[in-house]
Amino acid sequence: MDMEQNFDAVAEEDIEEAKSTLRAKVRAKRKQLTNAQRTEAAAGILRAATPLLERAHTLAAYVPVNSEPDIMAVVDAAWAAQKKILLPRLGPKLSRTWALYRGREDLQVHAPGRPPAPSGEVLDPRAITQAKVLFIPALSIDRSGNRLGQGGGWYDHVLENAAPDACICGIVYNHEYADAEDVLPTAGHDKKVNAVITPAGLLYLN
């Protein structure tokens, strides 16, 4: 049994090393994108995401930072349609939770290194169960729904509370979607997505 545990530990280290290498490559390529390319990508993402806005009264999204695909036009479109929009927010004792979007002017940085978040009430982590559509960031996604995240484990944790019938939609640039099965390094705790949006369109997975 100890031997098996040692092999598992080595395998886990190899997976994390592979993830780190891939993250560095994706981030480096994102930095090379021009402002015009980012703007064009954001427009394509809005077109692809718009049909999903019609199927949910409550949805979850994120505030992009650094070179993440910009979905704020999607958030604003949902806001204009009077949808409830949950955004990530650090809660007491650094708990991973949510708060309701109330417009861009309400977004504030509440903790160093974290994206801006709503200033309103910190909601129970299980509030995410209300969302029928979840737009979540990713560095890469493959055809099997495997998702490469930033490495903090935020979404692997919060997706445990997602509704079973929710559309969990990863957002990436066109070249970050791998149209092949199980090509991304994954660990046992990694949560999958069941849809992907790129500037080229919406694709359901699994």
NUNURO-364634 format. One record per residue (C-alpha): x, y, z; residue in three letters. Coordinates in steps of 0.5 Angstrom, whole numbers, padded with zeros to 4 digits, always signed. Layout:
<recs>
XYZALA/...
</recs>
This chain:
<recs>
+0000+0000+0000MET/+0006+0005+0002ASP/+0009+0003-0005MET/+0002+0005-0009GLU/+0002+0011-0005GLN/+0009+0013-0007ASN/+0007+0012-0014PHE/+0001+0016-0014ASP/+0005+0022-0011ALA/+0010+0021-0016VAL/+0005+0021-0022ALA/+0002+0027-0018GLU/+0008+0031-0018GLU/+0009+0030-0026ASP/+0002+0032-0027ILE/+0003+0039-0024GLU/+0010+0040-0027GLU/+0006+0039-0034ALA/+0001+0043-0032LYS/+0006+0049-0030SER/+0010+0048-0036THR/+0003+0049-0040LEU/+0001+0055-0036ARG/+0007+0058-0038ALA/+0007+0057-0045LYS/-0001+0059-0045VAL/+0001+0066-0041ARG/+0007+0068-0046ALA/+0002+0067-0052LYS/-0003+0071-0049ARG/+0001+0077-0048LYS/+0003+0077-0055GLN/-0004+0079-0057LEU/-0005+0086-0059THR/-0011+0090-0057ASN/-0014+0089-0063ALA/-0014+0082-0063GLN/-0017+0082-0056ARG/-0023+0087-0058THR/-0024+0082-0063GLU/-0024+0076-0059ALA/-0029+0079-0054ALA/-0034+0081-0059ALA/-0034+0074-0062GLY/-0035+0071-0055ILE/-0041+0076-0054LEU/-0044+0073-0060ARG/-0043+0066-0058ALA/-0045+0067-0051ALA/-0051+0071-0052THR/-0056+0065-0053PRO/-0054+0062-0047LEU/-0057+0068-0043LEU/-0064+0067-0045GLU/-0064+0060-0042ARG/-0062+0062-0035ALA/-0065+0067-0030HIS/-0058+0067-0025THR/-0051+0066-0028LEU/-0044+0066-0026ALA/-0039+0070-0029ALA/-0032+0073-0027TYR/-0028+0079-0028VAL/-0022+0078-0033PRO/-0015+0080-0031VAL/-0009+0080-0034ASN/-0010+0077-0041SER/-0016+0073-0040GLU/-0021+0073-0045PRO/-0026+0079-0044ASP/-0033+0077-0042ILE/-0035+0084-0039MET/-0039+0085-0045ALA/-0043+0079-0043VAL/-0044+0081-0036VAL/-0046+0087-0038ASP/-0051+0084-0043ALA/-0054+0080-0038ALA/-0054+0085-0033TRP/-0058+0089-0038ALA/-0063+0083-0039ALA/-0064+0084-0031GLN/-0061+0077-0030LYS/-0058+0075-0023LYS/-0050+0075-0024ILE/-0046+0072-0019LEU/-0038+0074-0019LEU/-0033+0071-0015PRO/-0032+0074-0008ARG/-0027+0072-0002LEU/-0031+0071+0004GLY/-0029+0071+0011PRO/-0023+0067+0013LYS/-0021+0067+0005LEU/-0027+0063+0004SER/-0029+0062-0004ARG/-0036+0065-0005THR/-0040+0070-0009TRP/-0043+0076-0009ALA/-0048+0080-0014LEU/-0046+0084-0020TYR/-0049+0091-0019ARG/-0045+0095-0025GLY/-0038+0096-0026ARG/-0038+0102-0022GLU/-0039+0097-0016ASP/-0033+0093-0017LEU/-0027+0094-0012GLN/-0021+0090-0011VAL/-0022+0087-0004HIS/-0015+0083-0003ALA/-0009+0083-0006PRO/-0008+0079-0013GLY/-0015+0078-0013ARG/-0020+0081-0019PRO/-0025+0086-0017PRO/-0031+0084-0014ALA/-0038+0087-0012PRO/-0038+0091-0006SER/-0045+0088-0003GLY/-0047+0082+0001GLU/-0042+0076+0001VAL/-0047+0070-0001LEU/-0046+0063+0002ASP/-0042+0059-0003PRO/-0048+0054-0005ARG/-0051+0060-0008ALA/-0048+0058-0014ILE/-0053+0052-0014THR/-0058+0057-0017GLN/-0054+0059-0023ALA/-0056+0055-0030LYS/-0050+0058-0034VAL/-0043+0059-0031LEU/-0038+0062-0035PHE/-0031+0061-0032ILE/-0024+0062-0034PRO/-0019+0057-0037ALA/-0012+0057-0040LEU/-0014+0051-0044SER/-0020+0046-0045ILE/-0020+0040-0049ASP/-0025+0036-0052ARG/-0027+0032-0046SER/-0028+0038-0042GLY/-0022+0038-0038ASN/-0020+0045-0036ARG/-0013+0048-0035LEU/-0014+0053-0030GLY/-0009+0058-0027GLN/-0007+0053-0021GLY/-0010+0056-0015GLY/-0016+0051-0015GLY/-0021+0056-0014TRP/-0026+0053-0019TYR/-0025+0046-0018ASP/-0027+0048-0011HIS/-0033+0052-0012VAL/-0036+0047-0018LEU/-0037+0042-0013GLU/-0043+0046-0011ASN/-0046+0047-0018ALA/-0053+0045-0020ALA/-0052+0038-0024PRO/-0056+0041-0030ASP/-0052+0047-0030ALA/-0048+0049-0037CYS/-0041+0050-0034ILE/-0038+0054-0040CYS/-0030+0055-0040GLY/-0028+0061-0044ILE/-0021+0061-0048VAL/-0018+0064-0054TYR/-0019+0060-0061ASN/-0012+0057-0060HIS/-0013+0055-0053GLU/-0018+0050-0055TYR/-0015+0043-0056ALA/-0020+0039-0061ASP/-0018+0032-0058ALA/-0020+0028-0052GLU/-0016+0028-0046ASP/-0010+0031-0048VAL/-0009+0036-0042LEU/-0006+0034-0036PRO/-0011+0033-0030THR/-0011+0030-0023ALA/-0017+0027-0019GLY/-0019+0033-0016HIS/-0020+0037-0023ASP/-0027+0039-0025LYS/-0029+0039-0032LYS/-0033+0043-0036VAL/-0039+0041-0041ASN/-0038+0047-0046ALA/-0033+0052-0049VAL/-0034+0058-0052ILE/-0028+0061-0056THR/-0029+0067-0061PRO/-0031+0062-0066ALA/-0037+0060-0062GLY/-0040+0056-0057LEU/-0039+0048-0057LEU/-0042+0043-0052TYR/-0037+0038-0050LEU/-0038+0031-0047ASN/
</recs>
